[in-house]
Amino acid sequence: MTFKGHCVFALSMIIIAKKFVFLPGLAEAEWGNVILGSMLSFSLPDIDHPKSFISRRFKISSFITSHILTHRGFTHSILSVVLFSLLINNCLKEASIINKGLHDSMIIGYISHLIADMFTKSGIQLFWPYRMRFSFPILSPNTPLKEGFFCVLILIFAIIIPNR
């Protein structure tokens, strides 16, 4: 999935998560903080791909991760979500940022990336280091129009569904 597709999909997922109160911290959080958290983290799993948006901005970490990790391997796994959650929790505590909504929305942003990549043929190694890839292949890599339509459709759905 493209950067733009991931961005729209992350926005959709955070709207749905806040409306359905998946996590208590989201219910109390301001919309601005929730969207900010999601937008800060949705592209992080692609740090293992040297040509991704995030990798082109953080060249040193990208160089290291792209040479050590396979694309859609560790950074696209449940283990990476757990480690990312712990890292974000510790960083926010150290920075005296006690905003559960920001933490939760960053986790949802990260997870939204994994879910979106599961809609592609390549899938992801959800249970890394187990090599099996999980996917619901409804999107092809060379169909940006189909991807855009899919993501906008999800966003419209997220906006029109009523709050829980």
PLY file of the C-alpha trace (Angstrom):
ply
format ascii 1.0
element vertex 164
property float x
property float y
property float z
element edge 163
property int vertex1
property int vertex2
end_header
0.00 0.00 0.00
1.17 3.53 -0.70
1.96 6.21 1.87
-1.24 8.10 0.99
-3.29 4.93 1.28
-1.81 4.19 4.70
-2.48 7.78 5.79
-6.18 7.69 4.85
-6.58 4.19 6.27
-4.97 5.24 9.59
-7.26 8.26 9.80
-10.25 5.98 9.19
-9.16 3.49 11.85
-8.58 6.15 14.49
-12.02 7.67 13.83
-13.63 4.24 14.18
-11.61 3.43 17.32
-12.57 6.72 18.99
-16.23 6.42 18.03
-16.47 2.85 19.31
-14.29 3.54 22.38
-11.98 0.57 21.81
-9.62 1.97 24.44
-10.67 4.09 27.44
-7.91 6.66 26.84
-9.38 7.47 23.44
-12.82 8.31 24.81
-11.48 11.16 26.92
-8.88 12.40 24.45
-9.31 15.43 22.21
-9.75 14.69 18.52
-6.62 16.68 17.69
-4.42 14.55 19.97
-5.96 11.34 18.69
-5.39 12.24 15.04
-1.88 13.54 15.80
-0.91 10.28 17.51
-2.17 8.19 14.64
-0.45 10.37 12.04
2.86 10.18 13.94
2.97 6.40 13.85
1.12 5.01 10.83
4.18 4.86 8.57
6.68 3.51 11.13
6.38 -0.19 10.17
7.85 0.62 6.75
11.19 1.66 8.28
12.39 -1.74 7.00
11.87 -0.69 3.36
14.61 1.65 2.02
12.29 3.49 -0.40
9.42 4.15 1.99
8.39 7.65 3.07
9.68 7.14 6.61
12.97 5.59 5.48
13.78 8.51 3.22
13.44 10.85 6.22
15.40 8.71 8.70
18.17 7.39 6.48
20.47 6.05 9.21
17.84 3.95 10.98
16.46 2.86 7.62
19.90 1.74 6.45
20.30 -0.37 9.57
16.81 -1.88 9.59
16.58 -2.53 5.85
19.85 -4.49 5.99
18.90 -6.50 9.07
15.17 -7.04 8.61
13.05 -8.24 5.71
10.23 -6.01 4.52
6.91 -6.87 6.17
8.68 -9.14 8.62
9.44 -8.09 12.21
8.15 -4.51 11.92
4.82 -5.87 10.67
4.33 -8.37 13.51
2.44 -8.58 16.78
5.79 -8.60 18.59
6.69 -5.22 17.06
3.33 -3.80 18.19
4.03 -4.91 21.78
7.56 -3.50 21.72
6.38 -0.26 20.10
3.70 0.10 22.77
6.25 -0.36 25.56
8.65 2.08 23.90
5.98 4.74 23.43
4.74 4.26 26.99
8.25 4.76 28.38
9.04 7.71 26.10
5.84 9.53 27.00
6.48 8.97 30.71
10.06 10.26 30.40
8.83 13.33 28.55
6.16 13.83 31.24
3.48 13.52 28.60
0.65 11.88 30.46
-1.80 11.60 27.65
-3.30 8.15 27.33
-5.13 9.20 24.18
-1.85 10.02 22.45
-0.34 6.66 23.45
-3.41 4.69 22.37
-3.78 6.55 19.09
-0.11 5.95 18.24
-0.63 2.22 18.79
-3.76 2.26 16.62
-1.86 4.17 13.92
0.85 1.50 13.94
-1.68 -1.35 13.91
-3.64 0.30 11.08
-0.54 -0.02 8.91
-0.40 -3.76 9.56
-4.10 -4.21 8.80
-3.80 -2.20 5.58
-0.84 -4.28 4.41
-2.85 -7.43 5.07
-5.20 -6.29 2.28
-2.38 -6.71 -0.25
-1.25 -9.92 -1.95
2.11 -9.89 -0.14
0.52 -9.90 3.31
2.55 -9.66 6.51
4.40 -11.99 8.87
1.99 -11.36 11.74
3.59 -13.98 13.99
7.22 -13.22 13.11
9.65 -15.10 13.24
7.10 -17.63 11.96
7.39 -17.08 8.19
3.77 -17.60 7.19
2.25 -14.46 5.71
-1.32 -13.44 6.48
-3.35 -11.58 3.90
-6.82 -10.81 2.61
-5.67 -9.99 -0.93
-8.16 -7.46 -2.24
-5.57 -4.86 -3.32
-2.86 -5.25 -5.95
0.38 -3.26 -5.90
-0.20 -1.66 -9.29
-3.75 -0.43 -8.74
-3.49 2.98 -7.04
-6.97 3.96 -8.17
-8.49 0.86 -6.55
-6.44 1.49 -3.38
-7.54 5.12 -3.25
-11.18 4.19 -3.77
-10.96 1.51 -1.06
-9.35 3.87 1.48
-11.75 6.73 0.78
-14.69 4.33 1.08
-13.41 3.20 4.51
-12.96 6.86 5.53
-16.51 7.75 4.48
-17.80 4.76 6.45
-15.77 5.87 9.50
-17.19 9.37 9.32
-20.85 8.44 8.82
-21.16 5.68 11.42
-22.70 7.03 14.60
-20.84 7.15 17.89
-21.36 4.19 20.15
0 1
1 2
2 3
3 4
4 5
5 6
6 7
7 8
8 9
9 10
10 11
11 12
12 13
13 14
14 15
15 16
16 17
17 18
18 19
19 20
20 21
21 22
22 23
23 24
24 25
25 26
26 27
27 28
28 29
29 30
30 31
31 32
32 33
33 34
34 35
35 36
36 37
37 38
38 39
39 40
40 41
41 42
42 43
43 44
44 45
45 46
46 47
47 48
48 49
49 50
50 51
51 52
52 53
53 54
54 55
55 56
56 57
57 58
58 59
59 60
60 61
61 62
62 63
63 64
64 65
65 66
66 67
67 68
68 69
69 70
70 71
71 72
72 73
73 74
74 75
75 76
76 77
77 78
78 79
79 80
80 81
81 82
82 83
83 84
84 85
85 86
86 87
87 88
88 89
89 90
90 91
91 92
92 93
93 94
94 95
95 96
96 97
97 98
98 99
99 100
100 101
101 102
102 103
103 104
104 105
105 106
106 107
107 108
108 109
109 110
110 111
111 112
112 113
113 114
114 115
115 116
116 117
117 118
118 119
119 120
120 121
121 122
122 123
123 124
124 125
125 126
126 127
127 128
128 129
129 130
130 131
131 132
132 133
133 134
134 135
135 136
136 137
137 138
138 139
139 140
140 141
141 142
142 143
143 144
144 145
145 146
146 147
147 148
148 149
149 150
150 151
151 152
152 153
153 154
154 155
155 156
156 157
157 158
158 159
159 160
160 161
161 162
162 163
